[in-house]
Amino acid sequence: MTGTPATTAVLLIGYQNDYLSEGGALNEVIEENVQESGMLDRTLSLIDALKESDIPVINTPILFSSDYSELKEPQGLMQTIKEVGAFQRGKWGGETIPQLLEYGDRITHMPGKTWFNSFQGTNLKEFLDEKNIKTLVVAGVVTSLCIDSTARAAADLGYETIILSDCTGSRTMAEQDFYCSSIFTLYAKTITTDELLEQLTLSVPA
């Protein structure tokens, strides 16, 4: 990692009830991996460690209108999202998980995301550039889709891109391991939360 705390930001993707809360429309798709890896607990530990710092923490939820008019001829996961009625604006499933809401305005919530890439439809790049961010740390779900798409975009835009292997979740452990070991390393750095905090000279609160 070449950036400093003053030029680093953390991006959270997919921390919504439909993915991470029991009863969420797509919770069963990633629940086993999230539970086995401890991904959510690690993310909350990371935010705890950053609470007293000036490092921006940004949440980019994916949200749709009730008729999914944002999706034109959707395929794959987007078609599934529409079919099961996931991530609707104003509905419980689309809401950010309560564990993140407890941090109040320590987390910047940035709406507008309607696709895999968190830069698309949001003011993310403008926000990062205004803060003079050079290093973007990515966490969330799903590893093979929103994480991969957003991290690639970040790298294309010239940010030093770091993906947290223990703060990202996928459909299976095999998929998670494959992306962390064989895909992300092609264009980003893949490290653990502890390694990140050590480089930022921070520590997880006891």
N, C-alpha and C positions, 0 to 999 in steps of 0.2 A: 504494500500500500504506500503510495507516494503522497497522498493528500494529508492534510492536517485536520484537527477538529473544526477549525474555522472555515474550512472549505469542503466539509463532508455533510451529506444529508442521508437520512434513512427513508426509504420508500416502502410503504406497506400496501400489499395488493390482496384483495379478496377476503378481508377479515369481516365477513358478513354472515348473518344468521343462516342463510341458505346453504352455505358451505360448512360453517364451523359450529353451529348450534344443533343440539338434538331436535329432530323434527324438521330441520331445514330440507328444502327440496332436493338438494344435491349432497347432503351431508354423508350419506352412505357411500358415495362415490370415492371419497377421500378419507373417511373416518378412520379406517384401519391404519393407514399410513400416518395420519396426524397423531393418533393415539400412541402408536408404537414408537414414533420418533420423538415425541414430546415437543413437537414443533411450536404449538401455541404457548406452552409454558416457557420455552426458550425465548420466544418473542416478547412476552411480558417481562421476563427478566432483563432483556435488552433495553426495553423502554424504561424500566426502573433505573437502570444504570445511567441512562441518558437524561433523566428527569431534571437534574440540576445543571446540566450543560446547556450550551447554546446551539447544539446540533439540531437542525430542523428534522422533525419526524412528520412525514406526510402520508396521509391515508387517501387512496384513490379507489373508492368503491365503484363497481360496475352497476349501472341502474338503467332501467327501461320504463317506458310508459306502459300502461295496461294493455295496449294493442300491439306493442313491440314494433311500432312504426319505424324505429331506428334501424331495424334489421331488414335488409333487402335480400330476399331469396337466401335466407340463412342455411348453412350446412353444418354438419358435425355437432360440436358442443353448442353452438349458438342455436341450432335447430332444437336441440334437447332443452335448452334454457327456455325457449319459447313454448315448447310443448308442455313442460311441467310448471310453467308460470313462475319461474324463478326471477329473483332480483328486480321485482317491480318497485318502482318509486312510490314511497308512501306506505308500503306493506312491510310487515314484520320481517319477512325473508330477506328483503333488500337492505334492512337496517344494519349499520355497523354493530358488531358484537358488543355487548355491554361491558366486557372487560376493557375494551379500548376507550369506550365513552367515559369510563371512570377517570381517565387522565385529563379530562376537560380540554382546555385550550392549549395544553402542552402538545397536542397533536393537531396539525393543520389538515382539515378535511377538504379535499379538492374534488368536487363532482365533475361530471361531464364524460366520464369513461363509458363507452358503449361497445368496446371491442377489446381484443386481447392486450393491445399496446396502451399503456397508461399515458403516453404522450399524446395519443390521438383523442381529440375532443376536449382536452383539459388545458389548463394554463401551466402545466408542470414545467415546461422548458423555461417559460418566462419567469416563473417563481425561482427556479434554480439559478438562472443567470442573474437575477436581481440580488440574490444572496451570495453571488460569486462562488457557487458550488462547482467543484472540480471532480469530486469523488461521490458517486451515487451507490449506496448500499441497498440491495434489493432483498425483500423478504415477503413471504406470503404463499398464495396458491393460485393456480395449479402450476407446478414446476414446469411441465412440458408445454404449457400454453401461455398464460399471462406473464409468468416469470421470464420464460425464454424470450417471448416477443418484446417485452419491455426492456429487458437487459440488452438485447441486440440493438434496439433503437437507441438506447443510452450510449452504447459503444459507438454506433454510427455517428452520433452527435458529438462525439469527442470526449465524453465523460469517462474518467477511470471508473470502471464498473466492477462492483464486488457483489457476489451472490452468497448469501449465508446458507450453507448446506444444512444447518440444523434449525433454521427458521423458515424453511420452505417445505411445502408438502405436495405430494403427487397422488396418483391413483393407487400406486403400489410401491413397495420398497424397491423393487427391481427397477422400475421406471425412475424413481428418485435417484438411485445410485448411478444409473446409466447417464442421466443428464449431468449430475455433479462431477462424474469422473471422466466422461467422454465428450460432452457437448459444450458445457459452459467454459471449460478450459481453453476452447478455441478462440474465445473473444473476451473473456472476463477472468477475474480471479474468484476462486471459490474457497472460502474459509469458514471457520466456525465463529460463533458469537464470542467465545472466550478469546480467540485470536484477534478478532476485531477490537475488542475492548482493550486488550493488551497493547495493540498498536496505537490506540487512542489514549493510552495511559489512564483508562477508567477501569472500574471493577464492578461486578454485580453486588448490590447491597446484601449484607448477611441477613 
